[in-house]
Amino acid sequence: MKKLFSNGTEKALEVANQVIYSFKVLMIGLFIPFVFIFGISYNRHTATEESEINMSKQNVATNNNRVAFVKVLPDQNA
C-alpha cells in the first residue's frame, strides 16, 4: 500500500521508521542464534575440568561368600 506525502518531512519520518523497524528485525534475528550458541557453550569449561580427573584402580579384597538359599528361602516348595 502506497502512502501519499504532502511534504518532505513526512516522507523522511516514514523512511526513518522503516529503517528503524528493519534494524529491530535484524537485531532480533542475530540475538536468537547468539543466545543459542552462548547457551550451548556456557558450561563447556566444566566438561574439560571433569576430563582432567584421574582415577586409579584399587584392588579390593573380595571373599567368595555364597548365600545358602535353603536357609534364606525355607518354603521353596510351598
URBEL-V280676 format. One record per residue. PSI is psi in whole degrees, -180 to 180 (none if undefined). OMEGA is omega as a letter, one per 30 degrees, with the letter a starting at -180 (999 if undefined). Layout:
<<PSI OMEGA> <PSI OMEGA>>
This chain:
<<129 a> <147 l> <146 l> <128 a> <135 a> <-27 l> <175 a> <-27 a> <-36 l> <-39 l> <-41 l> <-41 l> <-39 l> <-42 l> <-41 l> <-41 l> <-39 l> <-40 l> <-43 l> <-42 l> <-44 l> <-38 l> <-40 l> <-44 l> <-41 l> <-44 a> <-41 l> <-41 l> <-28 l> <-28 a> <-42 a> <-50 l> <-35 l> <-45 l> <-38 l> <-48 a> <-38 l> <-40 l> <-36 l> <-44 a> <3 a> <-45 a> <20 a> <-31 a> <-29 l> <-31 l> <-38 l> <-34 l> <-37 l> <-32 l> <-16 l> <-6 l> <127 l> <133 l> <136 l> <150 a> <135 l> <139 l> <125 a> <129 l> <122 l> <137 l> <135 l> <66 l> <141 l> <148 a> <130 l> <102 a> <-18 l> <-36 l> <-32 a> <-42 a> <80 a> <-25 a> <49 a> <-23 l> <11 a> <none 999>>
